[in-house]
Structures are given as structure tokens and as C-alpha cells.
Amino acid sequence: MKKIMIAVGIILSVGVIAAIAGYQWLQNSPWGPAITLFADETRVENFRAMDQIFPSRYIEPSTDVWEFTYDERPLPSTYRWQGENHGVIDFLERTETTGLLVVQNGRILHESYYQGNDETSPATSWSVAKSFLSALVGIALEQGDISSIDDPVTDYVPELVGSGYDGVPIKHILTMSSGVAFDEDYDNMLSDINMIFVRAFAFGTPMVDTIAQLERVREPGIYNDYISSDSMVLGLLLEQATGQPVSDYLEAMLWQPAGMEAEAFWNLDRTGTEISFCCLNATLRDYARFGRLYLNNGQRDGNQIIPADWVAASTTPQGSHLEPGDNPDSFWTLGYGYQWWVPEEPDGDYLAIGIWGQYIYVYPRYDMVIVKSSTDYWFDENDHETLALFRSIASHYGEQ
């Protein structure tokens, strides 16, 4: 028995040493930064240097910048949440804010950066990128590259024939109502959202191959279930319909015409395809220009970049299962348009949301755009409170 225990101890020790050595090797390999992507001590730096972690395609800025003017004013000191006053600065610190930008009528009213970020830092979008995808689908529809959002997506992405997406109309994918099963649990290492990255980067599996294995669990168009595979399908749709990588199409059709000031980039998988459900990287000012474009019904200085009817449709729930509030046909209390969120008790406002606390908030009533970047671990719990903060900031400036 003693010999057996010694042998077991040796085997365990060797296993531990091998695991440590393997982990250290991985940390020093090209995959090292990805392993610690969300670690507390590296998250802030990683979120502004995603092109050093993942392959990327760069997006050139405009030679005709859509300028902001400056009329900087102090933030309100408090906001209302659940019937009580809370400190604005305290909330920004608690949610690990890296940048906050408030723009009204093309004027920057407030701009502040934290944790080493500044106005030149490319903040990663996470799922805020989905709202850019929506705009590009609207443009492609206007250009005739997509005939109708009633078309089955498999008319454009034949690789998905036989999958859960076979025959699903594009409009149901835009509204996260595809009926396809996809586990979006970030805390489960074996969830679909995590495994799509593992397959793409550890094994080089094209994301379309992973998505082609997904199955349908309900009829399309009856239930709003937030799944990033829907947005990845939109990226594949755009690439095949336009004949261009998503980044190139964004650059030509939106980034340069809208007068974006800085170079941006979109992270890619190992096959050179945009990770289109996330991972656009840009400055807060350029995110604000995107929101400003929506405020102006898709126009910049009289140039219609995004169709006005698309702006209206994409920021409005298009079915009962997409309405905000306590909705039995939706997974959450926020409403949904075409890859845009609609708040509870809506007042014409809408927003793009990304994990870890990324936001573009648009409030037409006050002609206001607010952009926030963060590294907030508790982002899910803080989304509603962040919306309350945005509404408070907007009314504070808008009623002055």
C-alpha cells in the first residue's frame, strides 16, 4: 500500500508539473494573451489592444472627418435608481469604466477616460458590433445586394442548408428570433459561445462549419432569444451578398462616408473571417459618430448613408415577442429591434450593448448620444442601472 501511495503521489506531482509547464508554455505562445483575455490584471490593457491578441482587418478613417464642437460641462453629481439617489462618479468607478462620452447636437458636453485609456484608445465593442451589422444589412438591402429581408438566409449562405438556419427568413435572424439552439452562457466553458472560439482558434475550424451544426428548437419569428450565432450568420450573409469582407464593406459604405476620425479594426478568426457577432474596435468618438448618424435618420450633412426607413425599423420592435417589459415570448425585459435594444418604458430611446459594459445610447428626445466603455465583470447585473444613469445624464443636459 505504501508503494502504491508513493507511486500515486509521484504521478500526481508529475501531472501538476506538466500542467504548470504547459500553462506557462501557452502563456508565452502566440495564444498567451487570449488565455488571460478576461483576467482582472490584464483585462483593461487587452480591451484596448485586441489586434495584438487576434488577427485583425483594419478600417481606414475618412479624409473628410465629421467634426464635433466642444461645449464641455460637468456631469450631474447624482442619478436616480430604484427610488434613491446614487453618485455618478461612484457608479463609473464601480462599473470599471474606461471611457464616457456625451454628445448633443454634435457638441461634446463631456469626455473622460480612466484606467489608462484616452481619446485615441480603440475600445473593443463586444456585441455593440451587432448594431453596426444591422446598419450594413440595411445598406446592402438598399443597394440591391440583398433582395428582401423576407428571403431565406440560405439563399445567400448555402453552407447552412440542412442546419437549423435552413429556410429561416433574414428578418427573424435580425431580431434574434431564428429558433436556433445556441448556449450563450459565458460562465460555462463548454457553452456554444465559448466553444465557437475554441474551435476557431485552437483547431482552425471555420465558424460557418460550427454554425452549420446547430439545430432548430422552435419555429422562427415567435420567440426572442439572444444568441450570437444569429449575428455571425448576418456577417456571413453580408460577405456573400456583397462579395466583400465585412470590414471592407463597413469602410466603403459607412466608415468613410460618415466621417470617422480614426483607424478601426475588426478581429478575425484564423480563416480571415470577421468575428461579426463582436470584436469591432474603435475610439469612443467614432462610436458616437455612429450614434449621431442614427440621430440624423441615417444622414450626414444631407448624404443618406443608412436608409431612413431602416433606421426607424431597426430601432423599433417588429413583433409582440420583441416588445419590452414582462414578455413571456422573450428571454429578457428589454425589447429588441434589428440588433438594437429598446428600453422598458421606452421614450424613443434605444441602445447597443456589449458584454463587460460597452454601450452606445441614443436618445432622440434630447438629441443625445452617450458612449461608455468598461471592463465590468458584473455587466449583466448593471445594464438596467446603466440605462437609468444614461437617462439621467440626458435629461440633466437636455433640460438646461
N, C-alpha and C positions, 0 to 999 in steps of 0.2 A: 504493500500500500504506500509506504514511504517513497519507493522508487517511482510509483505511478504519479504521486503528488508532485515530486520533483520534475518529472517529465512534463506534466501539465503546466507547471509553473514556467518551465523553460519555453514551452510552446507559446504560452500567453505573452511572455516577455518578448519573444521574437516577433509575435504578431503586433504588439504595441510599438516596438521599434520600427517595424516595417511600415506601419500606418503613419507614424510620425515622419519617417523619411519620405514616404510617398506624398504626404501633405506638403512637406517642405519643398519637394521637387515640383509639385504642382504650383505652389506659390511663386516659385522662381521661373516657371514656364510662361509661355505667352498667355495661358489661361489663368495665371495667378490673380490678376485684378478682378476677373469675373467671379472667382471663388469668394472674394471678400467684398463683392459689389455693395452689399447692404450692411456691412459691419459698421458698428457705431463709430469706430475710429477712422473709417475711410469713406463713409457714405457721402459726406459733403464734397470731398475732392472728386470722387468718382462721378457724381452727378453733373459736374461741370467739365468733365474730361472723358466723355463716353467714346470719343473717337480713338482714345488710347486703349480702350477695352474691347471694342467690337469693330469689325470692318465697317467702313462708312462711305457714303457718297456725298460729295459736297455740293452745296447750292449757292450759286454766285449771287451777291447782292445787286441791287438795282443801281444804275448810273443816274437815276432820277429819284432821289430819296423823297419820300413823303414826310416832310418835316413836321416836328412838333414845336410849339412855342412853350415858354415856361412861365408859370404863374404859381410858384411853389408856396404852399400854405401848410400850417401844422395839421397833423391828423387830429381827429377828435380824441379826447382822453379816454372816453368810455363808450361802450355799446351795450345794448340790452339783449339778454339771453335768459330764457326761462324765468322771466319776471324780475330779474335782478340786473344791476349794473356791473360790468366787468371792465378791467383795464385793457385797453387796446394793446399797449406795449407788452403787457404780461402775456397776452394771448399770442402775440407774434413770437415771443421767446419760447413759450410752452410748445408751440407747434413747429419749432425748429425752422423758422422762416429764413430763407436765404435772399429773398428779394420781394419788394412790394412796390407796385407802380399804379398810380391812379391818374387817369386821363379823362378830361372832359372837354368837348368841343375842340379836340386837337391840342389842348393845353395840358401839359404835365403839371398836376397840382401837388403830387407827392411822389418821391422816388427815394427809396432807401434800400440798402443792401447789408447783408450780415454774413458772418461765418466765412469771410474771405472772398465772397462774390462781389462783383461790381457791375457797372453798366455794360461791360464788354463780355461778361461771362456767358457762355452758351449753356442755358439751363435745359436739362433734359425734360421732355414733355410728358413721358409715360403716356397715359391714354388721352391726354389733350390732343395728341396727333389724330385721334379719330375724327375730331371736328374738322381738321384740315382735309382728311379723306372725303368727308361729306361735301365740302366745297368743291373738291376736284371732280367728284361724281356729277355734281350739278353742272359744272363747266363742260364735262365730256358729253353730257346729255344735250346741252345747248349746241355744242359743236357737231353733233350728229355721230360721235363715236359710239355712243350708246343710244339705241333707238327708243327705248322706253324702260322705265323702272318696273313695268309690269312684265318685262321679259324674264324668262328663267335665267338664272345666273350661269347655268351650264351651257347656254347658247354661246357664251363668251369664254368660259373656263371649262373646256371639255374634260380636263383631267378629273373633274369632280362628278362626272357621270357615274352612277352606281353608289355614290356616297349619300350621306344624309342631306346634302345640298342639291341633289339631283332634282331639277324642276322647280326649285324654290325661287319665287319672284325676287328681283333685286330689292324691291321696296321693303320686303319683310326682313331682309338682311340689314338694310339701312336702319331699321327700327329695332334691331336686336330681337326679332320675333321669328327667327328661322325655324324653330322647333328642333334644332340640332342639340344633342347632348355634348356638353363641354364643361369640365370641372374647373372653375375659376378660383379655387381655394389656394391662395398664395402660401398659406401656412402648411399645406400638405405637400411634401416633397415629391410625391408621386402623382399629383394632380395634373390634369391636361395642360394647364398654363405653364407649369414648371417643366413638364416632360417635353413640351414642344421646343423649349430652349435646349434641354439636354440632348435631344435627338439631333437638333440642328447643328449644335456646336461640338458636341463630343463625337458624334458619328457622321456629321455632314449630311444628314437626311434633309432633303428639300422640304420646306414647311408645307408645300402643297401635297406632298406624299402623306404627311401626318394627318392633314385635314381630310384627305380623301378616305381615311379610315373611320371618320366619325359617323355616328348613326343618328337618325332622327327619332325623337321620343314623343313628339306631338305634331299636330298639323301646323303648318306655318301661319302666322298672322293672327294668332289668338292669345298669345301669352308673351309678355316682355321679360326676357331672361338675359341679363347682361353676360355675354360671352365674347371674348376677344377673337375667337375663331371667325366670327361674323365679319369683323373688321379686316382680318387678314384676307378673307375672301374678297372684300371690296378692293384691297390693294392688288390682288391677282386679276380681278376684273379690269381695273384701270390699266394695268400693264398690258394686258392682252387686247383691250379695246382700243387703246391709243397707240400701241406699238412702241411705247417708251417706258423706261423705268419710272416709278412713281416720283422720285426726286427730280428727274429731268422735267417731267410734266408740271410738277409744282413750280419749278424755277421759271419755266417759259410762260405758264398760264396764270400764275398768281404772284409768285415771289417778286419777280422783276416788275410787272405792271403795277403792283401795289406799292412799289417804292420802298421795299425792305432795305434796311440800312447796313446790315452785317451779313457776313457769310454764315450759312447754317449748314447742318449736315444731318443725314438720316442714317441710322445704323442698319447694317445688312446682316443677313445670315451668310454662311460660308459659300453659298451658291451665287451670291451677289444680288439677292432679292431683298428689298426693303422689309424690315420687320414692321409692317404697316399698321399693326394694332397699337404701336407705341413708338417711342425712340426717335422722334424728331427732336433736334437740338437747336435752340435759337436764343437770342437775347430777349429780355423781357420787353424791351421797346418794340421789337418786331412782333412778338406775340400781341402786344397792344395794337399794333397796326392792323393785324388780322381782325381783332375785335372791332376796331374802328371801321373796317370795311363792312362788317355786318351792320353796325350802327347806321351806315350810309346806304343801306339796302343794296350792298354789293358794288357800290360805285366809289371811284376815286377821281375827284375833280372832273366829273361828268363822264368818265370812262367806265362802262359797265363791265366789271371783271367777273363777278359772280351774278348769275341771273337773279333779278329782284324777287321773282316768284319762288325761286329756290330758297333764298334766304328766309322768306316768310314761312314756307312749308317745312323747312328743316328745323325750325325753332318752335314748332307748334305740334302737339300730339296729333297724330293722324288716325287715331282709333281709341275706343274706350279702354283697351288694355294698356294704353300708353299714358293715360291721364294721371296727374299727380294725386297724392293723397292715399288713403287706405284703400288700395285697389286689389281685389282678390286675383286679378289676372296679371299682376306684376310682382316682380321679386322685391321691389323697393318702393318707398313712398315718393321719391322724386319721379316726375314724369319724363317722357322721352320723345324726341323728335327724330330727325335723321342724324344720329350720332352727336346730338346736343341734349343736355339735361334741362328740364323745366321744373322750377321750384314748386313746392307746396304753396298754396295761396298765391298763385302767380300774379304778377303785376306787369306783365310784358317782358320780364327779365328772363335770362337763360344763361347757361354756363357750360364750359368744357371742364372736365375734371380728370385728373390723373392721380394714380396712387402716389403715396408719400407726400401728398398735399400740393399738387400743381393745379392751378386754376386760371381760366380766362372767364371773367364775369362781365356780362353786357346788360346794361340797364337803360333802355331807350328813353324811359320817362325823364331821366336826368342827363341824357346824352353821355353816359359814363361807361368807361371800361376800366376794370381793375384786374391786375395780373399778380398772382402770388406764386412763388416757387418755394419749396420746402423740402425737408428731409424727415418728415413727421411720421414716426412709427405708428402713432395712433390715428392715422388719417381717416379711417373708416368712422371712428367714433366722433371725429371733429368736423366732418363735412357739413352737417347742419349748423353747427355753431359758426363755422367759417362763413356760410351764407348769411347768417344773421349779422356778422361783422361787416360783410360787403354791403348789405342793405343799409346798415347804419352809416358807413362811410359815405355812400352815395347820397343819402338824404342830408347828411351833415354839409357836404359841399353844395349839393343841388339846391338847398333851400337858403343858402347865404345870399 
